Amino acid sequence: MLVYTATKSKFLEDVLDRNIEDIVSEAVETYLGKKVGQSEYQSWQNSLPQVEHILRDEEIPTDMGVAIEYSIPRTQNRIDIVLTGRDAKAREAMLLIELKQWQKAEKTTKDGIVNTRFMHGQKDTLHPSYQAWSYATLLNSFNCVVYENEVQLRPCAFLHNYLDDGVLTDSFYDEYTKEAPLFFKDDKKALRQYVKSNIKSGDSDNLLDRIENSEIRPSKQLADQLSSMLKGNREFVLIDSQKEVFEEAKKLEKLARKGRKQVLLVQGGPGTGKTVVAINLLADFTQAGGVAQYVTRNSAPRLVYEAKLTGSMKRSKFSLMFQSSGVYHNVGENKFDALIVDEAHRLNYKSGMFGNLGENQIKEIMNAANFSIFFLDEDQRVTLKDVGSQQEIEYWADLLDADLTVLDLTSQFRCSGSDGYMAWLDNALGIRETANVFLSNDEYDFRVYDDPNDMRDDIIGLNQGDVTARIVAGYCWSWVTKNSTKKWKALSAEEQKETYDITFPEHGFEMRWNLEDQGQSWLIHPESINEVGCIHTCQGLEVDYVGVIIGGDFVVRNGNIKINPAAHPGTDKALQTWKRIVKEDPEAGLAKVEAVIKNTYRTLMSRGMKGCFIYSDDDETVSYFKKLMK
């Protein structure tokens, strides 16, 4: 969406004579339907005159195109400044300028991420060069006018209040600063020269209008790259019901293209190949020229599968195709050919950090796509905010007049291919009664430990070569060692070295929660063998062997399971509102809370494809699980 477009000469006039910030503000509210906040208004007030100063040069063509706040079609992304014209070889050229009012930033250990201060405090955010480069990549990958006409995209970032202190230009960010150069407060002449060297003549062919009205389709290069990554990769070969679901989805996608909205609900337990099918569909739809995205609420599966798909290529290039479920609340109707939702049971009503955006993620995803696919396992709803269910999906499909198809995945890869183990686990955790009361080690390698050190030693010993093993736990211990908290920073280096999260003093056992620096991609980092993961860093993923520490929220008394949500620390967002829910409706509220805790352990105890080892410091709970083994 073009919010503001003009020639250079008209732009200069609007800055000097017409209060450019008012013009842009009015256009954003009119064309994008968004209310402009004071901080955004002030950013235009402060930054746009800086751009005017850069462009006030006789060697920069007066008929160069200027766009402000260009809203990239089918996304929520807006490019601050776009300049269009032709380069020295008469090729159509487009400069993308990301404007920042920052004065200081800090380096992080995360790829393409820096830390800086915003209105509400310090926050990790995209490096300006990465941001500008990613917008150029998005246009070059999906906008037909850009890639078919070989438009020369030149991204950069202009930090007009920032004196280069070596942080943003650190070699750690070289990959992105080479693609999108940085210009600081004292680089105005350099930025002016950058504009002049890339745009030699004006925009005589209305490039901005053509890009705005362009067909949105993935470039052949992008489709071929994604497709080639899957060919011959045994991890993504489809078998049995996976192939059946895959082919049915392809058929439904063709029906959706003819104008009839389609919804596919695929139910399957742990290890049935939901993600395998999802990734194959993403590749197939993209190869066929469709605009498709892989969607999850939890970022851990997105990060890990991006890493697996990219191989030797940069995973950031494919981040455009892997999205959070919270980005569709202001996307127009049928803007995507297909949205493929993995872990659909984790969807929420509202989006945003404060849960104040949108109405219902299921509705918004269906509305945004001609064809939406939901991979669902209701027994993996692990927070009180999780609303993904067959009933909810059926409700919105009916309300949006979409055809609904329901299929099941039954092929079992996790847990040694043992449906018996999953049935036994459901029975043992009190989720549902099954005929599988006892478990044989012939079916699956399940072990119960009296000493957590023995379990840890076995997990570390198995984590060799191609075998992966990790330790996870129920969320019953505070994250004392979280390095972003004031409490942790207040400790001396020696105190930090001796501080742990999960401790069993009687056994001399001490471990810490997952590495904060690795975020949701914790599971795939080699160092994570020495840390304990939680539900949020392992759901939707798997290892060969998993060690599970059961906390005080799940204990057994006289053969009966007792659920105790009070064992969770107040910082656990999964159960933060449990007291209010139980107070409002004691019976239904308690049932919901108990289901969340049981589902959490079901999910943790089904992450291991070859084996699951458990430890509890409660003797009666240990005895209970031992008695359920043959």
Secondary structure, 3 states (H helix, E strand, C coil): CCCEEEEHHHHHHHHHHCCHHHHHHHHHHHHHCCCCCHHHHHHHHHHHHHHHHHHCCCCCCCCCEEEEEEECCCCCCEEEEEEEEECCCCCEEEEEEEEECCCCCEECCCCCEEEEEECCEEEEEECHHHHHHHHHHHHHHHEHHHHHCCCEEEEEEEECCCCCCCCCCCHHHHHHHHHCCEECCCCHHHHHHHHHHHCCECCCCCHHHHHHCCCECCCHHHHHHHHHHHCCCHHHCCCHHHHHHHHHHHHHHHHHHCCCCEEEEEECCCCCCHHHHHHHHHHHHHHCCCCEEEEECCHHHHHHHHHHHHCCCCHHHHHHHEEEHHHCCCCCCCCEEEEEECCHHHCCCCECCCCCECCCHHHHHHHHEEEEEEEECHHHCCCCCCCCCHHHHHHHHHHCCCEEEEEECCCCCCHHHCHHHHHHHHHHCCCCCCCCCCECCCCCEEEEECCHHHHHHHHHHHCCCCCCEEEEECCCCCCCCCCCCHHHHCCCHHHHHCCCCEEEHHHCEEEEECCHHHHHHHHHCHHHHHEEECHHHHCCCCEEEEEEEECCCEEEECCEEEECHHHCCCCCHHHCCHHHHHHHCHHHHHHHHHHHHHHHHHHHCCCEEEEEEEEECCHHHHHHHHHCEC
